[in-house]
Amino acid sequence: MTQLSCFSDEEIELLISLPYRVGMNVSYADDEGGERDDEREMHALEICIRAVSKLNEGSELVKEIAHKILDSKDKWPLWSQGVFNLEPHCEKAVLALKAHVNDDDVNAYVKMVLEIATTVAQAYGEFGEEEEPEKGFFGKAVSKIAGGFAGMSADDESHPMNVSASEDDAIASITAALKKNI
């Protein structure tokens, strides 16, 4: 029996599509870098989800969700169309999780979604900065994920400089919605 089996079909669709849709939302929030920026952000989104699915430690539910996101790659174009005004969906996802799983799994899901948002935002040097070598960037992203989603601090004191104001606003809005019912 999978951990997702305790959820309704509608809840499962929400839980597996939301992390991808959040990544797309952050990517669409800033269009300064052009097409190369978008490509790099989409690559970061997939790498981040793939890394979560391969973790040996942590929430089994989150790993299962990450696997389902990857297995649903054919749905990504459809999910990309509904990426604005995600706050109600974030709140609904947390409420669905709280009804069926423990607080550790709820927190792990929220951290995964926020890590995806941050990873996408950091995927390309904003404001004309030099982009980091791909291996180094993705190595850091995977290290943060493998380290228990430690990349997001409570006060986000180590705010990365390559995140634009519009991406930062999108992440803040998503964060508030995800944490509203915790």
Secondary structure, DSSP 8 states (H G I E B T S, - for coil): --GGGGS-HHHHHHHHHHHHHHHHHHHHH--TTHHHHHHHHHHHHHHHHHHHHH-SSS-HHHHHHHHHHHHTGGGHHHHHHS-SS-HHHHHHHHHHHHHHS-HHHHHHHHHHHHHHHHHHHTTS-GGG-----HHHHHHHHHHHHHTTSTT--SS-TT--TTS-HHHHHHHHHHHHHHHTT-
